[in-house]
Amino acid sequence: MSRHVIIASIMHESHTFNPVATDRSKFTVEYGDEVLEKSRGTRTGINGFIDAAADYGWTFSIPINARATSGGRVTQAALDEFIACLEKAIHEQNKLDGIALVLHGAMSCEHCDDGDAEILRRVRLAAGDTVPIAATIDPHGNVSTGMTDNASILCTYRTTPHIDQYDTSRRAAQILHRAMLGEVNPKIVLARRPMLYAFDRGRTHNGHGPMVEALELAQRWEREQPGVLGVGVQAGFSHADTPQTGPSVYIVGDGDAPLYQDLAEQLIEFGWQNRQRETVSLVSLDEAMARARANIEKNPNGPPAVIGDYADSPGGGTPGNGTNMLRAMLAAKLTNCALGAINDPDVAAYCAKAGEGAEVKVSLGGKIAPEFGGGPLDITATVLKVSNGDYVHEGPSATGWRGSFGVSVLLQVEGVEVIVSSRNQNFLDTQQFRIFGIDPERKAVVSCKNMHHFRAGFTPLAADIMSCDSGGLTGYQYQRLTYHKLPRPIWPLDELLDESSTT
């Protein structure tokens, strides 16, 4: 007998210090058959569930796929609209055996700090206590008891940069299928420690470090420990002022057993003891410019030195309009450089109207939170290209995913080609340069506003690669942020007298 499953996604990572709310207009929303049409063949989380449905013989419906670039808190109106769509689909089902959700795990809203828990709570209320609910989440999610109390199954990506969203959904689907068959009774236990971040902030690209070691242990437990169906290692999202902010470990177990909590405590204790170990150090703007100049001398026509602007990453929730990186590149008189992208809808529209070949004088970027990442920069530029900003990811992260910068332009500002967008987007794929006619392999220097994920697409073509703290909202300078809702004391904001385990 086939099982009927609802597959859906409501996904956002919320930087609560970004003053610009994420309203309905900032979401890309698809419904029903449109989700199928746009997801088929992609390496996305929702397509992982779609393909699993075919393999397991499920019938399924997809009421909604809603996602937005990380940003400020989600508005109540937007979240209520999305959840209502999901609730309606649940109530319309004569037969519902399971629910498969693609979430993030770090959504905060205007009306509640824990948007993911609110989604799961209302889905559970609509579906009833007996329907198993599986949800995939990002390792930068802040997992709460509100999430673990309402989900039956959680399943976390195991790569940063994230290149396994599809595979994660397949893992979650396997447990969900067994639960629907009555083979297992999945329940979740959670363990935490008082820290803002841990597990090397989730990094796995180096092939070593605390996250890699933790995941090796997690996967061994899944193979060897009785009843353990899944282990999730959460690095947490530190730029959220919420009660649930911080790293955690959860165990999805078959039924109840003291072993599950013991294992979760053991692994989060490893995170606590290794919380200061990191495999990547952020370089200063001065060091980044020195390495860029060295590469220009060595490789003037590429391959490039690639600079990830870690601190002004739209993927981490910044406005993406910081100018400190461009300011430094111009001051250093760099040549044959490309920068993607400064989000400034007004400048993008003005330059698009001026047209290709026009010379313009504009005040670029820095209108939102100028104290983080740099204020407006007065420039004289030539408009090289006007674009609708549409692109398709071709790199290893979310392959096939469609995105758009909206109306956007490529400006020549001295030795730097600068993409200016009207929609804030995480910059991580080489196609985001190529749609403007930029061949990143032939640049001497390339800069992307991104924390981690640019490394997946750009490492193969880079002569040098680094992450830089430009002073933006996703940097490490937590003392510049005022937290009100974090449980205190918490590392590294407060001194913890006992350096051993603290629960």
C-alpha positions in Angstrom: 0.0 0.0 0.0 1.5 3.3 -1.0 1.9 6.1 1.5 0.9 9.7 0.9 3.3 12.4 2.0 3.2 16.2 2.0 6.5 17.7 0.9 7.1 21.4 1.5 9.7 24.0 2.3 9.6 27.3 4.3 13.2 28.3 4.6 15.0 31.4 6.1 18.1 32.1 8.2 17.5 35.3 10.2 20.2 37.7 11.2 18.4 39.5 14.0 20.8 42.5 13.9 19.9 43.3 10.3 17.4 46.1 10.7 15.6 45.3 7.4 12.7 42.8 7.9 12.3 40.0 5.5 8.8 40.5 4.1 6.8 38.5 1.6 8.3 40.4 -1.4 11.8 39.0 -0.5 10.7 35.4 -0.8 10.7 33.3 -3.9 7.5 31.2 -3.6 6.4 28.3 -5.8 3.2 26.2 -5.5 2.2 22.7 -6.5 3.3 21.6 -10.0 5.5 24.7 -10.3 7.7 23.3 -7.6 8.0 20.0 -9.4 8.9 21.8 -12.7 11.6 23.9 -11.2 13.1 21.3 -8.8 13.4 18.3 -11.1 17.0 17.4 -11.7 18.4 19.8 -9.1 20.6 18.9 -6.2 18.3 20.7 -3.8 16.7 19.5 -0.6 13.2 19.5 -1.9 14.2 17.5 -5.0 15.8 14.9 -2.6 12.4 14.3 -1.1 10.7 14.2 -4.6 13.2 11.6 -5.8 12.8 9.6 -2.6 9.0 9.6 -3.2 9.5 7.9 -6.6 11.9 5.3 -5.1 9.6 4.4 -2.2 6.4 4.5 -4.2 4.9 7.4 -2.2 2.1 9.5 -3.6 2.7 13.1 -2.6 1.6 16.7 -2.8 3.8 19.8 -2.6 1.8 22.8 -1.4 4.6 25.3 -1.1 8.3 26.0 -1.6 9.2 29.4 0.0 12.7 30.6 0.4 14.5 33.9 0.8 18.1 35.0 1.1 19.2 35.3 4.7 18.2 38.7 6.2 16.4 40.4 9.0 13.5 38.8 10.9 10.7 37.4 8.9 7.4 39.3 9.1 4.5 37.7 10.8 2.3 38.2 7.7 4.7 36.3 5.5 5.1 33.4 7.9 1.4 33.1 8.6 0.7 33.1 4.9 3.1 30.3 4.3 2.1 28.1 7.2 -1.6 28.6 6.3 -0.9 27.2 2.9 0.7 24.1 4.5 -2.1 23.8 7.1 -4.7 23.9 4.3 -3.0 21.1 2.4 -2.9 19.0 5.5 -6.6 19.5 6.3 -7.5 18.6 2.7 -5.9 15.2 2.8 -8.2 12.2 3.2 -5.1 10.1 3.9 -1.8 11.5 5.2 1.0 9.1 6.2 3.9 11.5 6.6 5.3 15.0 6.2 8.7 15.9 4.8 9.9 19.5 5.3 12.9 21.5 4.1 13.6 24.1 6.8 16.7 26.0 7.9 16.7 25.9 11.7 17.6 29.6 12.3 14.5 31.4 11.3 13.4 34.3 13.6 10.3 36.3 13.1 8.8 39.6 14.2 6.4 37.9 16.5 8.5 34.9 17.7 12.1 34.1 18.1 11.9 30.5 16.8 10.2 30.5 13.4 11.1 26.9 12.7 9.5 25.7 16.0 6.4 27.7 15.1 6.2 26.0 11.7 6.6 22.5 13.3 4.2 23.3 16.1 1.4 24.3 13.7 2.1 21.5 11.3 1.9 19.0 14.3 -1.3 20.6 15.5 -2.8 20.2 12.0 -1.5 16.7 11.3 -2.1 15.2 14.7 0.2 13.3 17.0 0.5 10.1 15.0 1.8 11.4 11.6 5.6 11.3 11.4 7.2 14.6 10.5 10.7 14.8 9.1 12.6 18.0 8.6 16.0 18.7 7.1 18.0 21.6 8.5 21.2 23.5 8.1 24.1 22.9 10.5 23.9 26.6 11.2 20.5 26.2 12.6 19.8 26.9 16.3 17.9 23.8 17.3 15.4 24.2 20.2 13.2 21.9 22.2 10.3 23.5 20.4 11.7 21.9 17.2 12.5 18.5 18.8 9.2 18.3 20.6 7.2 18.7 17.4 9.3 16.9 14.7 9.7 13.2 14.7 12.9 13.3 12.6 15.5 15.9 12.1 18.3 15.5 9.6 21.2 18.0 9.2 23.6 18.7 6.3 27.1 17.3 6.8 29.1 19.7 4.6 30.1 23.3 4.8 30.2 24.6 2.1 26.8 22.9 1.8 26.8 20.5 -1.1 24.7 17.7 0.4 21.2 19.2 0.7 19.9 16.6 -1.7 21.6 13.7 0.1 20.3 15.0 3.4 16.7 14.8 2.2 17.4 11.3 1.0 18.6 10.3 4.5 15.6 11.9 6.2 13.3 10.2 3.7 14.7 6.8 4.6 13.9 7.2 8.3 10.5 8.7 7.4 9.7 5.7 5.2 10.6 3.2 8.0 8.5 5.2 10.4 5.5 5.1 8.1 5.9 1.3 7.7 5.9 1.0 11.5 9.4 -0.4 11.6 10.7 2.4 13.9 9.3 4.9 16.3 11.7 8.0 16.0 12.1 10.4 18.9 14.6 13.2 19.3 16.8 14.1 22.3 18.9 17.3 22.4 22.0 18.4 24.2 23.5 21.9 24.5 26.3 23.9 26.1 26.6 27.7 26.9 28.4 28.8 23.8 27.7 31.0 20.7 29.5 28.7 18.3 31.5 25.5 18.1 32.5 22.7 15.8 34.7 25.0 13.7 31.5 26.9 12.7 30.5 23.8 10.7 33.5 23.8 8.3 34.3 20.5 6.5 36.1 21.7 3.4 39.5 21.3 4.9 39.0 17.6 5.6 40.0 18.0 9.2 39.0 19.9 12.3 36.3 19.6 15.1 33.3 19.4 12.7 34.9 16.7 10.6 35.9 14.7 13.7 32.4 15.1 15.2 30.7 13.9 12.0 33.0 10.9 11.8 31.9 9.9 15.3 28.2 10.6 14.5 28.3 8.4 11.5 30.0 5.6 13.4 27.2 5.7 16.0 24.6 5.5 13.3 26.2 2.3 12.1 27.0 0.7 15.4 24.9 2.0 18.3 21.6 0.2 18.8 18.5 2.2 18.0 20.4 5.3 16.8 18.7 6.4 13.5 20.4 9.7 13.1 22.9 12.1 14.7 22.8 15.9 14.1 25.7 18.1 14.8 24.8 21.8 14.9 27.4 24.5 14.8 24.7 27.1 15.4 24.0 30.6 14.1 25.7 33.1 16.3 24.2 36.3 14.8 20.8 35.6 16.2 19.7 37.2 19.5 17.3 34.4 20.6 17.1 32.1 23.6 17.9 29.0 21.5 21.1 30.5 19.8 24.1 28.2 19.8 25.5 24.8 19.0 23.7 21.6 19.8 23.7 17.9 19.2 20.6 15.8 18.7 20.0 12.1 18.4 17.1 10.6 16.5 16.5 7.3 18.3 14.1 4.4 17.9 11.9 4.9 20.9 13.2 5.9 24.3 16.5 4.9 25.7 18.9 6.6 28.1 21.7 5.8 25.6 20.5 8.5 23.3 20.9 11.4 25.7 24.2 10.0 26.9 25.5 10.0 23.3 24.2 13.5 22.7 25.9 14.8 25.8 29.2 13.1 24.9 29.3 14.8 21.5 28.3 18.2 22.6 30.9 17.9 25.3 33.5 17.3 22.6 32.2 20.5 21.0 32.6 22.4 24.3 36.2 21.2 24.9 37.2 22.0 21.3 35.2 25.3 20.9 38.3 27.4 20.3 39.7 25.2 17.5 39.2 26.6 14.1 40.6 25.6 10.7 40.2 29.0 9.1 41.4 32.4 10.3 39.9 35.6 9.0 42.4 37.9 7.4 42.3 41.7 7.7 41.6 44.0 4.7 45.3 45.0 4.8 46.4 41.4 4.6 43.9 40.6 1.9 45.1 43.5 -0.2 48.7 42.4 0.2 47.9 38.9 -1.0 45.9 40.3 -3.9 48.7 42.6 -5.0 51.1 39.6 -4.8 48.8 37.6 -7.1 48.5 40.4 -9.6 52.2 40.5 -9.9 52.4 36.7 -10.3 49.2 36.1 -12.3 48.0 39.4 -13.9 45.6 37.5 -16.2 44.6 34.8 -13.7 44.2 32.4 -12.0 42.8 34.7 -9.3 43.3 35.4 -5.7 39.8 34.8 -4.3 38.7 36.8 -1.3 35.5 35.8 0.5 34.0 38.8 2.2 33.1 36.8 5.2 31.8 39.7 7.3 29.4 41.1 4.6 27.7 37.9 3.5 24.1 38.0 2.4 24.1 34.2 3.0 24.6 35.0 6.7 21.9 37.7 6.7 23.8 41.0 6.0 22.2 43.7 3.8 25.1 43.0 1.3 25.6 46.7 0.8 29.0 47.1 2.6 31.7 49.1 0.7 34.8 48.4 2.8 36.0 45.7 0.4 35.7 47.9 -2.7 37.1 50.9 -0.8 40.2 48.8 0.1 40.6 47.5 -3.5 40.5 51.0 -4.9 42.9 52.3 -2.3 45.3 49.4 -3.1 45.0 50.3 -6.9 44.2 46.7 -7.8 43.8 45.8 -11.4 41.9 43.2 -13.4 39.5 42.6 -10.4 35.9 41.6 -10.0 33.6 42.1 -7.0 30.2 40.4 -6.5 27.9 42.0 -5.5 27.0 45.2 -3.8 23.2 45.4 -3.2 21.9 48.8 -4.0 18.6 48.8 -5.9 18.6 52.6 -6.5 22.0 52.6 -8.0 21.2 49.5 -10.1 18.1 51.1 -11.5 19.8 54.5 -12.2 22.7 52.8 -14.0 20.4 50.5 -16.0 18.4 53.5 -17.2 21.7 55.3 -18.1 22.5 52.3 -20.3 25.6 50.4 -21.3 28.6 52.6 -22.1 27.3 55.5 -19.9 29.6 57.2 -17.5 27.9 57.7 -14.1 28.6 59.4 -10.8 26.8 57.6 -7.9 27.0 57.1 -4.2 27.2 53.4 -4.0 26.1 51.1 -1.2 26.3 51.6 2.6 22.8 52.9 3.0 21.8 50.2 5.5 23.8 49.7 8.8 26.7 51.8 7.4 28.6 51.3 10.7 29.0 47.7 9.7 30.9 47.1 6.5 31.2 50.7 5.3 29.0 53.6 4.3 28.2 55.0 0.9 31.1 55.3 -1.5 31.2 58.1 -4.1 32.4 56.7 -7.4 32.7 57.5 -11.1 32.0 54.4 -13.2 31.3 53.2 -16.6 28.3 50.9 -17.1 29.6 47.8 -18.8 26.5 45.6 -18.8 22.9 45.8 -17.9 21.2 42.4 -16.9 18.0 41.0 -15.6 20.3 39.2 -13.1 18.9 35.7 -13.6 21.3 32.8 -13.1 21.4 29.0 -12.5 23.8 27.4 -10.1 26.3 25.2 -11.9 28.7 24.6 -9.1 28.5 21.9 -6.4 26.3 23.8 -4.0 22.5 23.6 -4.8 23.3 22.6 -8.4 20.5 23.6 -10.7 19.0 26.2 -8.3 17.7 29.3 -10.0 18.3 32.7 -8.5 18.2 36.4 -9.6 19.9 39.6 -8.7 16.9 41.4 -10.3 17.8 44.4 -12.4 21.5 44.7 -12.1 24.6 46.2 -13.7 28.3 45.7 -14.1 30.3 48.8 -13.4 33.9 49.5 -14.2 35.4 51.4 -11.3 39.0 52.0 -11.9 40.6 48.5 -11.9 37.6 46.8 -10.4 34.5 45.4 -12.2 31.7 45.7 -9.7 28.3 43.9 -9.9 25.5 46.1 -8.4 22.2 44.2 -7.7 18.7 45.1 -6.8 18.0 41.8 -5.0 20.4 40.7 -2.2 21.8 37.3 -3.0 24.3 34.9 -1.5 27.3 35.0 -3.8 28.9 31.6 -4.2 28.7 30.3 -7.8 30.9 31.2 -10.7 27.8 31.6 -12.9 26.9 34.7 -10.9 30.0 36.3 -12.5 29.6 34.7 -15.9 26.1 36.1 -16.6 27.8 39.5 -16.7 30.5 38.3 -19.1 33.1 38.0 -16.4 35.4 34.9 -16.7 36.6 34.5 -13.1 39.5 32.3 -14.2 41.0 35.2 -16.1 40.8 37.7 -13.3 43.8 38.5 -11.1 41.5 39.1 -8.1 37.9 38.0 -7.4 35.9 39.0 -4.3 32.6 37.4 -3.3 30.3 38.5 -0.5 30.1 35.1 1.2 31.2 33.3 4.4 31.9 29.7 3.5 30.1 28.5 0.4 32.2 30.3 -2.2 35.0 27.9 -1.5 33.1 25.0 -3.1 32.8 26.7 -6.5 35.9 28.9 -6.5 38.7 26.8 -4.9 39.2 24.8 -8.1 40.1 28.0 -10.1 41.9 29.9 -7.4 45.6 30.6 -7.1 45.0 31.8 -3.5 41.8 31.8 -1.5 41.0 33.5 1.8 38.2 34.8 4.1 38.3 38.4 5.1 36.7 40.4 7.9 35.6 43.6 6.3 33.8 44.8 9.5 30.3 43.7 8.4 27.5 42.2 10.3 28.7 38.6 9.9 32.2 39.1 11.3 33.6 37.9 14.5 33.3 41.1 16.4 30.5 40.0 18.7 31.3 42.8 21.2 29.8 45.2 18.7 26.4 43.5 19.0 24.0 43.9 21.9 22.4 40.6 22.8 19.3 40.8 25.0 17.8 37.3 24.8 20.7 34.9 25.0 20.9 32.8 28.2 23.8 34.1 30.2 26.6 33.4 30.9 27.7 32.3 27.4 31.1 31.8 25.8 32.8 33.8 24.4 30.8 36.9 25.6 31.2 36.0 29.3 33.9 34.5 31.3 33.0 31.0 32.4 34.8 30.0 35.6 34.5 26.3 35.0 36.2 25.4 31.8 34.9 21.8 32.0 31.5 20.7 31.0 28.7 23.1 31.8 25.1 22.1 31.1 
